[in-house]
């Protein structure tokens, strides 16, 4: 099955008048992956997902779901995906099982399969005891889980989940994550979006970071991290007065491996912390530290900022700011 | 892996019409489940039938003593039978008109929110992202909304059937009355659905539907009168030549005329106030200022000099078939328009016929027919 990506886009472009919502995104999601689309609000995640869900026609480029071009046979694509939009409502006066039954009918699930399937889905999303409850009376977390269940009624190969954890409390987020893990173990491929990377990082097999319609980085979290580590952010604490700090900054500025020297915040203990983005591995960092000390700077702290997911995200999207500014 | 472009192994699909009606049924089941839930629907139906029963009783109370009063006089002979027939006819007339008015107000209320409410509650996206065709969604919505109106109309038949006991109206009359009521419900329902698909807000859709409904009933009538008056005023002023009239086709839009036509059929011998009015609308026989002369059960239209007017057969049965057919045609057009409107312009491409797989499709994206797609595995085995 390795040869057939469940999702593949090539140079996907979506233009709304003057606004370029998606500007040439290439994605490739293999079977059984949980793939995260991460980016700030308005980055083009929802648009990309809507194109894959055949709710929007791409302006240019190609998009395939299980090998089918989305614009060639949209109805067939719909039978193979379960789509959960970022915003949606529920019907009044409808019970939970009726809601699922309705969508099962919409997807043409035969009548004799529906009752057992509904019970199974409710068990997966943990709503078994709400079977006869009314949809409009459920909490946000329950609705999200119900909507997730509705994407599964026709047993699709691919789930496209747009911000499934938004607006959920921490506990509900954890539950949602657990459900996604379970779905993955059932063999589903999941494309999930979030504007918060850490929310996805732990469970995703792959991540694509998108901003302003462009794909900035893609790969596993580890790969992205490694690619960023080439230019690590160093936190250096210098003891001394302003002149000493300034001389340290000037000294750092002469090093060709240092791209940028930032900051100058004074710590409580009198040291001044400066940050420098440094292009080099650990050995190069050690050399830099020795050279700095040899040059007479009073270094009391020298470490690499640990890049947690949040920081990766900020960094990647921040780089774009610099690129566009340049 | 076979490298055959993007040839896709397709599961055998059921035929298109079957799929369509299955989808219509899906929408109907869901709508009726929520609509018939609780007491609301039953209270509405009970109140409606109660009102009709009251009207029936009221008409009887008012009409019965009066007709008994002039016993054998009406129509010359057969007085007792004619008195009874007059009660039946009165009940039938009032019930028919009252039902038409109720349907005119209820049908729009049930349909004008069908699609705009889905938009307001953000449920429409989920619905149109399913493989169901928009036409099936729209027809299902219309059918679901009309199902209850049809129930109300049909449930009133036993009450209307009381007139059979008195005479004056026949089973045929009741059948025609039902056809006109259902046709009216269909048209007004389609108008409601159309505005519901056209406009974002249910409120605006409801208001516009009612305005249209009033336009079709009162509006066409007033326009007809106004047109006729203006046409005759601009005449040479001497009153020679036949009086001019607005085109009768204007009245093909008026459900009231259809119902009056049905009711007129119960007037003795096909003549009477309503019949004359309908004849006048048609410009048939020039009954303006004319009279109905009855000898026994034989009635005919005469002018004020006693001359029998030509073309003066019973005026009934002319309007209602034309109007009902107009309604059905208009409903079909409106429903089609609603189908176009329910899907955002940017998404209509999704419902066109599958395009031939592109020749330039990459080889590795071909789905291998020999390996089972994840979607085809039963759920139980996955867990």
Interface residues (C-beta under 8 A of the other chain):
Chain A: X1 X3 X4 X5 X8 X31 X53 X54 X55 X56 X57 X64 X66 X67 X68 X69 X71 X72 X73 X74 X75 X76 X78 X79 X80 X83 X85 X87 X88 X89 X90 X91 X92 X93 X94 X98 X102 X103 X105 X106 X107 X108 X117 X120 X124 X147 X150 X154 X155 X156 X157 X186 X187 X188 X189
Chain B: X1 X6 X8 X10 X14 X19 X22 X23 X25 X26 X29 X30 X33 X34 X35 X37 X38 X121 X122 X123 X125 X126 X127 X128 X129 X130 X131 X132 X346 X347 X349 X350 X351 X354 X355 X356 X357 X358 X361 X362 X364 X365 X366 X367 X368 X371 X373 X374 X375 X376 X377 X378 X379 X380 X382 X383
